[in-house]
Amino acid sequence: MTTESIITDEMRAAIGVESEPWTLEVDKTSIRMFARAVGYTDPVFYDEEFAKSKGYRSLPAPPHYLGTPVYNPAASDPTFGGPRGRQRFQTPFKRRLNGGTDIEYFDTICAGDVLTATSKITDIQQRQGSIGTMLITTTETVYRRGDQVVAIMRGTGIQY
């Protein structure tokens, strides 16, 4: 049985197109809140003097915390805080799942850092599963502090 492709020319054209940059701030309160929410108890995430005694510039960002997007109601996406229009195409699906996220770190991110991120779709595939037709989208988001890349997040989104 052959399934008709749901991948449109518009979707294919979105692959590799880099988004407009958006800004994320890393502050002490957010680091502490994130660490607490995920159950980290290491004092390095809560006590700045302790963190400095361990060689950090300030409180280090816990794993998977890459800052809080700066929200500007005139220019930001109301859901995610980044620039409006990051969704590059429409799909016939209403349901979405996170298919996995991997973050590669190149430097420590600490309180006081201001990061700039850009994102692009790196792949789009159609698959058949037990729940029916799925659209699998792979993205890559690069986080920079100034000109230095500090992290790259690669993620897979599943729509069905």
N, C-alpha and C positions, 0 to 999 in steps of 0.2 A: 504494500500500500504506500502510495506517495502522498506526502503532506505538502500542501501549497505553502510556499515561503511567505512568512509574515515580515521578513526583513525587507524594508523598502529602500529605494535609492536614497531617500532622505536620511535613513539610519546609517547606511553605508558611508554617506558623505560626512557624517558626524565623527567617524573614527579618525583619531589623531588630531582633531581640532582642539586647541588649547582654550580653556575658558579665560574670561577676564580674571585678573587677580582679586583676591579678597584678603582682608586683614584679620588676624587672630591675635588676641592679647593673652599672655600667660601671667596670671597674678597669684599672689599668695593665697587669697581666699578661695579661688577656684581650685588650686592645687589641693588645699586641705579638704575641700568639699568632695572632690573627685576621689581622693585617697580614702576618705571616710566611707563614701558610698560603695566602693568596691572592696572594702574590708582590709585595706593596708594599715598596718599598725606601726611600721618602721618610723621612728621619730624623725628621720631625715625628711619626711613629707610634711611635718608639722612644726618643727623647731628650727628656725633659721640659723641660730648659733650652732646647733648640732650639725646641721647640713654644711655650714661653712667649715666646721672642724673636720669634716670628711672630704673637703676639697671642692665643694660646690660653690658657685658664685652666690647662690641664694637657695631657696627651696627648689629641688629638682622636680620636673613634671613627672608624675607617675607613668608607667607604661600605658600606652594607648590614649593618654591625654595630650592633645596637640594644640591646646589653647581654645579660647572661646571666641567665636566670630564676633566682630564688632557689628552691632545691629544699627542700621540707619533706616528708619521707616520710609524714607524717600527713595532709597536705592537698593535696599536689601530684600532678598527673598524672605517672606514672612515666616517660613518654616525653618530654614537652615541658617540664615544670617549672611550667607554669601551673596554674590551679585545676582540680581534678577536674571532669569532666562537661562539658568544652567541646564534645565531640561531642554535638550536640543531637538527632540522629536516626540510625536505622539505615538502611543502604542494602543492596541486593543484591550490591554489588560488592566484590571483594577487592583489586583493583589500583588504585593511585593514582599520579598524575603531577602535578608542578608545571607548571601551564599558563602561568606567568609571575608575576613580582613587580615592583611599582613602588613606590618609596618617595619621598615628597615631604617634604623637610626644611624646617622653619620656624626652626630655630636649631641651633647647633653643639652636639653631644653630646660631653662630655669625661669623662676618668677622674675618678671621684669622684661622678658623677651617679647618682642613684637614680631610675629611671623607673617609672611605673605604666602598664600597658597594659590596654585593654579591646578586645574584638573583637566583630564582628557579621557575620552573613551579609547581603549586600546583594542577591544574586540567585541563583536556581537555575534552570537550564535543562537540558532533555534534548535530546540531538542524536544523530543517526545518523552513524556514520563507517565507515571501512573495517574497523575493529576491532569494530564492532557498536554497540550502544546505549551512550551515555556520559552521565554526569551531570556538568554543569559548575557548580561552585559558586564564586561570587565573594564574597570577604570583605574587610573593612576593619578594620584594627587601628590604634588611636590610641595614641600614646605621649606621656605627659605627664611633665614635671619640675615637681612641685607642681601648680599650676593651668594652667601654660603648655603648650600643645601643641607638641612639638618635632619630631614626625614622624607621618606617616600612611602606613601600608603597605597597599597594595591588592594582593590576590593572587587567582589563579584556580587552583582545584583541579579535576582531571579524574579521575573514577572510571569504571572500566570492568570 
